Amino acid sequence: MAKQQHSAGWVASQKRWLLAFLVMLSVSTLIAFFIRAAFDSCDRNLDVVGKRVPLGSPIGTSPSPLRFMKSKLVLLVSHELSLSGGPLLLMELAFLLRSVGTEVCWVTIQRPVHTDEVTYSLENKMLDRGVQVLSEKGQEATNIALKADLIVLNTAVAGKWMELDATLKENVPHLLPKVLWWIHEMRGHYFKLDYVKHLPAVAGSMIDSHVTAEYWKNRTRERLGIKMPETFVVHLGNSKELMEVAEDTVAKRVLREHVRESLGVRSEDLLFAIINSVSRGKGQDLFLRSFYESLRLVQEKKLQLPKMHAVVVGSDMTSHTKFESELRNFVKMKKIQDRVHFVNKTLTVAPYLAAIDVLVQNSQARGECFGRITIEAMAFQLPVLGTAAGGTTEIVVNGTTGLLHPVGKEGVTPLAKNIVKLATHVERRLTMGKRGYERVKERFLEHHMANRIAGVLKVVLQKSKSHSDA
């Protein structure tokens, strides 16, 4: 009896240790998603063997391609401050610039009247790293805008900021020549003149994929009768922090075991996951239809496979939207509750990437502008089953790092067949994952993104200077 109690106590202790480790790792991963920068403010220095080494230039690494931005004043304008991709991406840029000594100021257009927990947390992360957070209106914001060497408007709707304040509105002609407009949207409802009427006069636009850039060029000309400014395509990159987790075999194993245990999934089972905010445009409904069809194919062909599961990461358990209800009703109707798992929305995606076997990127219509979760999954050596649309086509090499299928209902059966293919051919699945990882290492790392952004900023600053001199 004493032995059994001791054994039970030891197991409980091990589980508590595992959970504590997971929480610690998850928190650090969450911070990585927020800041994507490994160093504190560049105003601090580290004394090493009698030499002053800036913290922004770690020993043994090449200097940042953004170092020419030292002592520049940059104003970043975000339409909102939330846990969505656009604001977090702009925060990444803020911290990359701070790491080389840039003076960075931040304005949020749609700031809540009463500061919520998310806004408070994100603003404090910026303040801790030396980013000045300003009110969206008033003399201070106007003064900073006029003095700034560069203004970055983030997302298509951020242009509204220049109309919020009478003083700002008066100075629009002086501001536009030093504006870089960073666009991430692919949806048609963003093509309104109220949003983008100033686009032709800015120094340049920066877009996350070639297909999105081409779409904006054609759409603005045909629908709005305006011409895009000089446009730069900048593919995104994975942070050093995410890559550290992805390349840590022990951490991945611990995360995999814990997540699978929490889902009630065995180590040998196959997990296919879609990781996106739950909405019709992200295609969770079509994915579940494909998954159900794949189960039927396995049964019809009498294939001997490990048990297959689908994981939908990105649910909102509190909102109970009509679409969310549709998904759950479908699962119930098809009696596959033991195969489909819903996980609440989270920024801490690393545990789920460690736990799954295949990522499904099923965004519909024109697809994703880029789709960062795709390169994050590839960093974890996961093959990707993606729609042949948008930025996914510039990331996934069809047949090499994953398999592509059509958007819409026409893609349901092809995706189902692709699910079965990867479930059946283990070696092919693993090889695709390895090749995806190699592709990430070749072109989708933080330093690749920093190099691409540096090239854009040099051109925009030169344009601004030429205009100022004229």
N, C-alpha and C positions, 0 to 999 in steps of 0.2 A: 504493500500500500504506500509506504514511504517512497519507494522507488518510483511508483506511478505519479505521485504528487510532484516529486523532484523533476521527472520527465516532463510533466505538464507545465511546470513552472519554467523549465528551460525553453520549451517551445514558445510559451507566451513571451518570454524575454527576447527570444530571437525575432519574433514578429514585431515586438515594440521597436527593436533596433532597426529592422527593415523599414518600418514605417517612418521612423525618425530620419533614416538615411534618405528615403524617397522625398520627404518633405524638404530636407536640406537641399537636395539636388534640384527639386522642382522649383524652389525659391530662386536658386542661382540661375536656373534656366529662364525663369520669368523675368529676372533682372536683365538677362541677356537680350530677351525680346524687347524690353523697354529701351535699353540704352545702346546695345551693340557696340560698346566701346570698353576697352579693358583698363583705361587709365583715368585718373582724376584730372582736375583742371590743370592745364598746361602752365598756369601761373606758378605752380609749385615746382621745385627742382630736387633732384636726388644727387647727393655728392658721392661719386664713385672714384676711388683712387685719385683724389685731388682734382677731378674734373667735374664740371657742372653739366649733368646730363638731364635734359628735359624729360619729364615723365611721359610726354607724348611721343618720344622716340626711344622705345625700349632697346636695351643693349642686345646686339646680335641680330637686329632686324633692320631692313632697309628703311630710310627715311620716308615719311608719308608723302605721297604725290600731291597732297594738298598743302604742303608747307608754305607755298607762296601766298597762302591766305592769312599768314600771321599778321596780326595788328589791323586787319581789315574789319570794317563794321558791316555785319550782315543782319538784315531783318527777315525773319521767317514768318509767313502769314498762313495760318491753318484755318480751314472752315470750321473745325471743331477740335476738341481735345478728348479723345476717347480711346478705347482699346482696339479700334479698327485699324486696317492696314495703313491708310494714308497718313494720319497723324503720327503713328509710331515710326513710319519711314522717315518723316520729316524730323522727328526727334533723333533718329540715327544720324542724319546729316548734321544736326545741331551738335551732337557730341563728337562726331568726326572733326568738325571745324574747331570746336573748343580744344581738342587734343593737339592742335597745331598753333594755338594762340589767337584764334579769331575771336573778336568781340561779337557775341551773338545775342540778338533780342528776339522775342517771340510774342506774337499777337494771335489770339483766338477770336474768330468772328462770332461764332454762336456759343458764347460762354453762358452756362446756366446762371440764372438770377441768384440762386442759392447754391454755393459750391458743394457739389456732391463728392463722395469718397474718391471716385476715380479721378476727377479733375484735381482735387486736392493732392492726391498721391503723385500724379504725373507732374504737376506744377512744382512740387517740392523736389522731385528728382531732377528737374531742370535747374532749379535754383541751387541745389547742392553742387551742381557741376558748372556753375558760373553762367548759366543762361539767364538773361534778364527777361522777366515776364511782364508785359505791358498791358494796359487797358486797350481795347480795340479802337477806342475813340479818344479824342482829346489832343491837347497841344504836345504832350510828350511823344505820342506815337507819330504825330506829324513831323516833329523835329528830328526824330530818329530816322524816319523815312527819307527826309530831305538830306540828311548827313550820310546815310548809308552808302557804302560802295556797291552793294548788291541787295536786291529784294527778291525773295523767292515766294511766289504764290503757289500754294499746294492744293491741288485738285481744281477742277473746272469752275467750281462755284466760288473760289476764293477771290475772284475779281470784284465781287460785290463789296469787298472791304473798302475800295477806293471811293465808294459812293456813300459810305456811312456817315462821314463827317464833312461839313461844309468846307473847312480849311483844307482837308485832304483832297476834296473834289476840285478845288481851285488849282491845286498843284499837280494834278494828274499828268499834264504834259511834261513836267520836270521829272516825274517818277518813272514813267514807262520805259525810257531808254536804258534803265538799269534793272529792269524786271526780267527774271527768269521764271517762266510759268511751267510748273511741274504737273503734268496731267496723268491720271491713273484710270480714268473712266472709259468704258466702252458702250454705255447705255445711251440710247437716242434722246432721252429726255434732258440730257445735259446740253444739247445743242440749241440753246436759246440765246438770242442776241443780248438779253439782259445780263447773262452770265459772262459771255466771252466777247463782247463788242470791242474790248481793248486789245484783243489778241494780235491783230496785225501790227500794232505799234510797239510791242515789247521787244526786248533784245533777243529773245529766243524762247523756244518751248522745249521741254525735256519730257520724253514719253518712254514708257517701260518696254515697249516691243515694237518691232517694225510694222507688224500688221495693224497695230493700234494707231501708229503714226500715219500710215497710209489711209486708214479709215477717217481720221480727223481731217486730213488734207482734203479728201474728196467730199466729206460731209459738210465741212464749213463752206467750201466753194459752192456746192450744189444747193444746199438748204439755206444758207445764210448770206451767200454772196460776198463772203470775206475771204481773205487769203491768210494762210498760216504764216507765222514768222519763220525764220530759220529754225528747223526742228532737229533735235538730237535724240537718238535712241540710246537709252542707257539700261541695259539688262541689270537686274539686281544681283546681290551676292549674299551668301550665308555668312553670318557673323562667326568670329573666332570662337566664341563661347559655344554656339551650337555645334560647330565642328568638333570641339573638344569632347562633347558628350557623345556625338556620333562615332567618334574614333576610340572611345573608351569601352573596351569589351566588357569589363566588370560592371560598370555603371549600366550599360545596356542590358546585361543579363538580369541585374537586380530589378530594373524598371520593368522589363518584360515579364518576369515572374510575378511581380506585385500586381501589375495591371491585369494580367490574365486571371490571376486568382480573384481579383475584385469583380471581374466580369463573369466568372464561373466558366472559364475556358481552359482547357487542358494545354499542356506545353506542345503536344503534337498536333493540335487542331490548327486549321488555316484561318487567318483573319484577313478580311478585305475591308478596308476602311475608307470612308469619305470624311474629310476633315475640312469643314467650311461652315460659315454661319448658315443655319437652316433657312432656305428660301427657295422658291420655285426656280429662280435663275441659276442656282447652284446644282440643281438636278438630283436631289436626294430621292425624289419620287421615282424617277426613271431608273436610278441605281437599284432601288429595292425591287422594282419589277424585273430588272436584269438578274439580280441575285436569286430571286424566286425561280426564274426561268432556268438559271444554271443548276439549281437543285433538282429540277425536273429532268434536265438533260443527264445529270449524273445517275439519276434513278433509272431513266429509260435505257441508258447504255450500260447499266449495271457495272459502273466503274467502282473499283475498290480504292477509295480515297479517305484521308483523314476527314473528320467532321469539319464542315465549312461554316464560318460565321461572318456576319456583316456588322460593322460598327459605324454608327453615325455620330461623329463628334461635332458638336456645334449646336446642339438643341438648346432651347430655352424653356426649362421646366416651369417657369413662372408665368410666361406670357400666354401659353395655350392658344397659339394662333390657329387659324383654320387649316393652314398648310401642315402644321405640326400634327394636328388631329388627324388629317388625311393619312399621314405617314403611319401613325400608330394604328389607325383603323385597318389599313392595308395589311399590316403585319398580323393583326388579330384575325382578320378575315381569312388569311392564307395559313393560319395556324403555325406560324414560324417564330413565335415569341421566344423560343429557346435558342434560335439562331441569330436574332437581330438584337443589337444592344444600342441604346441611346445614351449618349454622354453629354452632359451640360457643356455649354460653350466655355472655352478656356484658352488662355494664351500659352499655357504650359503644354505644348504639343509633344515635346520630346519623349515623355513616357509612352505616349500612344504610338509614336513612330518606332520606338524600340520594341513595342509589343506586337505590332502587326506584321503581315507578310507581304501585302500588296497595297499600294495607295490607289484609290480611284479618284480621278479629277474629272468630274462630270458636269462642269459648267456649260450652260446652254446658250442658245442664240449665237452671239459673236464670241463667246468664250470669255476667258480671263484676259485682262490687259497684260498680265504677266503670269501670276499664280505662284507666289513664293513658296507655298506649301509643297509644290512640286519639286523644287530644288532642295528643300529641306528633307523631303522623303528620300530623294536620290542620295543625299549625304549619308543616310542610314542604310544605304545599299538596298533600297526597295525598288522593284520595278513599278512603273506607273501605267495604269490603264486610263487614258485620257481622251477627251473629245478632240476631234481634228478641227480645232477652232482657236482663234486668238493666240495668246502668248505661249500656250501649251505646245503648239507646233514648232516653236523656236527653242523649246527646251528638250522635249522628248524626241528621240530619234526612233521612228517607228520600226519595230522589229529588232531594235538593238538595245535600247534602254527601257522599252515598254511597247505597248500596242495602242493604236489610236482607233477610235470608232466615230461614226457620224453623230451629230447632235440630233435632238428630237426623238420622236418615237421610232424613227428608222434606226436609231443606234441601240435600241433595247436588246434585240437579238444578237447583234455583233458583240456587244459588251458581255452578254451572257456566255457566248462561245469563248471569248477571250478569258473570262474568269475560269472556265473549265480548262482551257489550254494551260494556264499558269498553275492551276491546281494539279493537273495531271503530269506536267513536265517539270519536275523539281529542278533539274540541272539547268534548264532554260531560264527558269525563274531566278535562280541564284546568279547565273551569268549576266542576265539583264541588270540585276541589282548592282553587281560589281562594275559593269560598264557605265551605269548611271553615276556611280560614285566617282569614277575616273573623269567623267564629263564635268562634274561639279568641280573637281580639283583643277581642271584645265581652264574653266571660264566663269564659274559662278561662286567665287569666294569674295570676302569683304574687300581684299586689296584689288581685285579686278574691278569691282564697283567703284571703289575710290579713285582708281586710275581713270575710269570712264567719266566720272563726275568732274574730276580735275580738268580734263580736256575741255569740257563744256564751260566750266567757270572761267577758264583763261580766255576763251573766245568772247564770252559775255562781258567780262571786265574790260577787254580791249575795245569792244563796241561802245560801251558806256563812256570810256575815256575819250574815244574819238569824237563822240557826240558832245561831250563836255568841252573839249578843246575847240570844237567848231562853234 
